Amino acid sequence: MLKLSRNLLVFFLFLEINFQHCVVLAENAKHEVVSENLKEEKISDEEILRKIPEMEQVIASGLKKIKIPGATLAISRKDKILYYKAFGKTAISGYRPKDVDTQTLFSVSSVSKNVTAVLVGALVDDGKIAFNDKVRKYYPEFFLCNEKVSNEFTVQDLISHSSGLKHFSADTLFKADYDNEKILRAFRYLKQKPGEFRKFYGYQNVVYGIVGIVLERATGEKYEDLVQKYIFDKMGMKNSSAIRLDAETSKIGYLKYLISRFLYDCQHIGVLKTCWNLIAEAISHKTKKVADIHSKYLGEVVHLEHDGFYHKFPATSGISFSAEDFAKWLKMLANQGTYNGMQIISKKTFSKLISNIVTVKGIKDHDVTFVKSRYPREDMHYGMGFFNAMYADEGKKPHRIFFHMGGIRGSTAFFALSLEDDIAVGVSCNLGGVAMTRFCEYAVHAVLDRIFNFSKIDWVEEDIKSINYFREKHTNYVENVVKRPPIAMSKPDKYTGTYTSELYGDITIALEGDELVISNGIRKAKLFNVNGDTFAFNGMDLMSSFYEEDEYIYFIRDEYGNITSCELPCFNENNTIFKKK
């Protein structure tokens, strides 16, 4: 009996296993049918070119509705450049606007991170550096959070947003024009998320920019010279730049740039050769047409000066492309590191750059960068200089894309690359940053939708919605400020004095005539009273990179009614409170 029961049990287990196996086979067959149904041929060059007028209309509509002065669009495949064009003007009226052309330089802001990552890859291939080299090997004074992390931190950690720090750490000092020494010293006070080093994705500007220092120490060459040597010269990118754009627009500006690096060149190539080069290059330098940069203040487009902001940390934001050269860059990316038969980086190294190093988590449904209708909330990663995600539309075959955005102080840019389709698309414009427009991202999305035959979204309207989203958040914030229970404003001289924090150092509040003025020792702004001890000021005055509305300062009293400290949301690292001295 026992033997019969055992045999029956084995028989039923056999049936169950085979049933489950059949279910798996059926499921696999179903997925294969779905995959087969979704399988599409690559879109031909001719089909893409037929859709160019639609794509151009998206650009034209964006320039008009969002008040963007100028923009570029480039489309490339791995074996050819399909299309590139420039649209609009170099500047708004009143600032000598000129028609942009395909040779006009546009800052690509944080798309520079992609260029820097490729440069690191080229130096890895050349044996000058390694991804796993410790940062302190080249930059011994490097400090981030604590000694353990500082000792372990590698080149790969610098350019993979895997530091474990909160997004945009030290950016408030970067945007307020503090000198680089003070910005880098701030990391002694900034804390990582516990246990998140090399696990947590936290987008960085300053940390990424540090790789420029490392490359210069490792090679003995300036960052901009390395970009020129390893990338621009090899690819014939004659209308690209890795130096300050005010140096590209005139011989005097270029002479000032050469003088700014005079001591560096003397140490590396000698005084006589440096002097000779300074004279010869200043005379022979050909000026380039450059798109001015623009922001918004209270809804109106405002003109900004090229003041070297991007080049405080050029590895994070210092690159500029013309439309033609952006197309060349995209062609190289679509061919995984090779341009016209010339290896810029090896395919092995390129694969490392686009690999999944950290996972991007916690993307909200209303996130206006990773739009829910196109980016599924799982499977989003960052490698080195490349985001990596699926780009999808319901009922259509999804496409894996590699991409990078950029947007800070008066310019924005975006590119996306589909290796399975051998195609790359890029857009740049001279209005930004990202809180003011995501036009470049959305314009690339509009092009991808047409290339992939996805359902059409009015991406210009989506950008207007995203702008309104940020403005509404700020409006709600302002309303809450105004609605706070008022405390009688003291006499102006009661607010004056020096306020300090270990992270930012001193700020001063002083009377100039009858007006209160705030200064961080670099820039200053007039204060005007909003409600009790709350004052506002024009963010443009105190910050190089700013939101389009006003900024605020809150004075704090003790139990006796004495003003003892203040808080500025624009200087909010570590929730800083400035103590009155």
Buried (B, 14 or more C-beta within 10 A) or exposed (E): EEEEEEEEEEEEEEEEEEEEEEEEEEEEEEEEEEEEEEEEEEBEBEEBEEBBEEBBEBBBBBBEEBBBBBBBBBBBBBEEBBBBBBBBBBBBEEBEBBEBBBBBBBBBBBBBBBBBBBBBBBBBBEEBBBBEBBBBBBBEEBBBBEEEBBEBBBBBBBBBBBBBBBEBBBBBBBBBBBEBEBBBBBBEBBEBEEEBBBEBBBBBBBBBBBBBBBBBBBBEBBBBBBBBBBBBEBBBBBBBBBBBBBBBBEBEBBBBBBEBBBEEBBEBEEEEEBEEBBEEBBEEBEEBBBBBBBBBBEEEBEBBEBBBBBBBBBBBBBBBBBBBBBBBBBBBBBBBBBBEEEBBBBEEBBEBBBBEBBBBEEBEEEEBBBBEEBBBBEBBBBBBBBBBBBBBBEEBBBBBBBBBBBBBBBBBBBBBBBBEBBBBBBBBBBBBBBBBBBBBBBBBBBBBBBBBBBEEBEBBEBBBEBBEEBBEEBEEEBEEBEEEEEEEBBEBEBBBBBBBBEBBBEBBBBEEEEEBBBBBEEBBBBBEEBBBBBBBBBBBBBBBBBBBBBBBBBBBBEEEEEBBBBBBEBBEBBEBBBBBE
